[in-house]
Amino acid sequence: MKFTVNKPDVVDVLSKIQGICSKKTSTVISSCVLIKAEGERIHIYANDFETGFEGYYPAIVESEGQIAINARKMFEIVKDFPVDEILVTEVENYWIEIGKDNIQFNLVGMNPADFTNLPCIQNASFFSMDSSQLKKMIERTQIISVGDEKKPHTQGICLQCVTVDEKTSIRMLSTDGNRLSKAESVLSEPMMTDNIKEILIPKKGIGEVARILIPGKTIEIAVENNHVFFRQDTETTVIRLLEGSFPEYSDYISWPDAKKIKVNTRSCIAMLKRMSILSSDEYKAVVLTIFEDKMIIRSTNPELGESREEVHIEYQGDSLEVAFNPRYMIEALGLIEDEFTILHITSGQTPCLIEGETDKSYLNVIMPMRI
């Protein structure tokens, strides 16, 4: 096998797949990238048995074939290669030569026959959505990392298709048991949702999808045989789904009797960051005492000291006192694009629902802490 590839055509993709190839498994071949040369292009594959990737790129192919080579070393060589045209040649016994003349690398490859083939779409139909919207939804749900409980709904992100009044929305949900994040986007066209009512996608896998998304383009999505496929232009990411279901959450996102507190989003973030200075693993909570038109935030750490700050809010009602993990609130507020945020709080023992004043496509629910 022998081909020449243009550095700008492949350096980005080799960077994107490092998260897949760097995953520790008992199979060494999963740390490799498989490259197939045929026709006038090369195919690049990565697979860690949970998440797979396939893409094809232009190349000058002198002789067809395939190689399996360490993905990290291949990326580092290509990234720092001094010229754009890179010649790759398979020599013998899986040895691979990269470059020629004044610069040359000789790497030991692996048997490409050991590389596990990726699942393929057989009959499922793709639906399309804006890649920027999908990326925003992933960012808004990925702030919640894998939960301590080894339960499918805390290990993955739930993706649902919901049709209301002939409008189809894609909804993503994430939880770790202490908080819940929900992001939603209305599709431009109605679609059939029979095969994608609800699926659980591993959080690591959906993070790899975010890497390939190109802003301003369309991403196509399909589900088949316990896998979900994300296709954009010449690149496809496939993820094996988790078994299980997401718990019923409607009671956590609807609090008709909750008090509404309106705060300035950026000012509240800055204040919470200041109140977090004295927090530690043992003393995480900040206490919010809410009065008409003002909120007092206190942080106490017997090992370090205490802090207090007062801020203007828009609120009419009885006083409230509640404690939350400030990091959870900072992360939730940081993803709200509105100038003002609404905090829905019923009491010191019930969750706080956080959403933008006008943008209702995203909300976050945080469980209170004991004072």
KASULNOR-V305975 format. One record per backbone hydrogen bond with DSSP energy under -0.5 kcal/mol. CO is the residue of the C=O (numbers start at 1). NH is the residue of the N-H. Records with the same first field share a line. If there is no record, write none. Layout:
CO: NH  NH
This chain:
1: 90
2: 62  63
3: 88
4: 60
5: 7  86
6: 9  10
7: 10  11
10: 14
11: 15
12: 16
13: 17
15: 18
16: 19
17: 20  21
18: 22
20: 23
23: 25
26: 28
27: 30
28: 31
29: 32
31: 71
33: 35  69
34: 45
35: 67
36: 38  43
37: 65
38: 41
40: 59
41: 38
42: 57
43: 36
44: 55
45: 34
46: 53
50: 240
51: 48
52: 238
53: 46
54: 236
55: 44
57: 42
59: 61
60: 4  62
63: 2
65: 37
67: 35
68: 110
69: 33
70: 74
71: 75
72: 76
73: 77
74: 78
75: 79
76: 80
78: 81
84: 7  86
85: 87
86: 5
87: 99
88: 3
89: 91  97
92: 95
94: 109
95: 91
96: 107
97: 89
98: 105
100: 103
103: 100
105: 98
107: 96  109
110: 68  112
111: 114
112: 115
127: 221
129: 219
130: 134
131: 135
132: 136
133: 137
134: 138
135: 139
136: 140
137: 141
138: 142
139: 143
141: 144
143: 145
149: 151
151: 154  155
152: 155  156
153: 175
154: 147
155: 203
157: 201
158: 173
159: 199
160: 171
162: 164  169
164: 167
167: 164
168: 187
169: 162  171
170: 185
171: 160
172: 183
173: 158
174: 181
178: 367
179: 176  177
180: 365
181: 174
182: 363
183: 172
185: 170
193: 196
194: 197
196: 161
197: 161
199: 159  201
200: 242
201: 157
202: 206
203: 207
204: 208
205: 209
206: 210
207: 211
208: 212
209: 212  213
213: 215
214: 217
217: 131
219: 129
220: 231
221: 127
222: 229
224: 227
226: 241
227: 224
228: 239
229: 222
230: 237
231: 220
232: 235
234: 56
235: 232
236: 54
237: 230
238: 52
239: 228
240: 202
242: 200
249: 252  253
250: 253
255: 258
259: 261  345
260: 262
261: 263  343
262: 314
263: 265  341
264: 268
265: 269
266: 270
267: 271
268: 272
269: 273
270: 274
271: 275
272: 276
274: 277
276: 279
283: 280
284: 326
286: 288  324
287: 289  298
288: 290  322
289: 291  296
290: 320
291: 294
293: 313
294: 291
295: 311
296: 289
297: 309
298: 287
299: 307
301: 304  305
305: 301
307: 299
309: 297
311: 295
313: 315
314: 262
315: 293
320: 290
322: 288
323: 369
324: 286  326
325: 329
326: 330
327: 331
328: 332
329: 333
330: 334
331: 335
332: 335
333: 336
335: 337
339: 265
340: 357
341: 263  343
342: 344  355
343: 261  345
344: 353
345: 259
347: 350
351: 346  353
352: 354  366
353: 344
354: 364
355: 342
358: 360
359: 356
361: 184
362: 356
363: 182
364: 354
365: 180
366: 352
369: 323
